[in-house]
Amino acid sequence: MLGKKLVTAQKRGETRALCLGLGMVACSMMMYFFIGITIVPFYTKSVWTAETMCKVLKANINDKVLCPNSEGSEDEDIFPYPCLQVWVNLTASGQEVMLYQTEDTLERNPKCSYVPEKSENSKEVKARIETIASNFKKYQTFPCYYDPGGTQTNVILSRLYPPKGLLFAFLWPTLMFTGGCLIIALVKISQYFSVLSAWQ
């Protein structure tokens, strides 16, 4: 009687472990699919892949502009903010080009180097932009990214999805997939040895 209970408990444990492993594999595949349709296209679309050094030539704050500068935007998404324009000397080619914060900044408003998030407090936005401008004037030389193919003549300060960020995004689903496969393999090995011992 005790042996039957132990066998039943063992089968229940194996079933639960197998379900856990299959669930982890299924979740990891969903995460792979989500990353593949969201992050990977932005990474492959970016042409600013080569890193070089940029030297600030001038950082000016012009009159207020409207954000975003895109067609079909809602009226409540449009708000005025000071337009920061940073011009740098590109070490790789020696050209004078405009610097943008990320790839998204260029798409939202190509006239400005920095596009703030929507904020009701215009004083905070103005103070933040003035701080950024002073930092550029203080730190004259810094690494930036440019297009080695020459399709984009401007440069960006940082990439939205750099190679390290993409690898980090794939790290967690990979660990989950590996853990799920290990659990399934251990359950199958345990079942194999159980059948082998019972046959002997």
Secondary structure, DSSP 4 states (H G I P E B T S, - for coil): -HHHHHHHHHHHHHHHHHHHHHHHHHHHHHHHHHHHHHHHHHHHH----EEEEEEEEEEEEEEEEEE---TT--GGG-EEEEEEEEEEEETTT--EEEEESSHHHHHH-TT-S--PPP-S-HHHHHHHHHHHHHHHHHS-EEEEEE-TTSS--SEESS-SS-HHHHHHHHHHHHHHHHHHHHHHHHHHHHHHHHHHHHH-
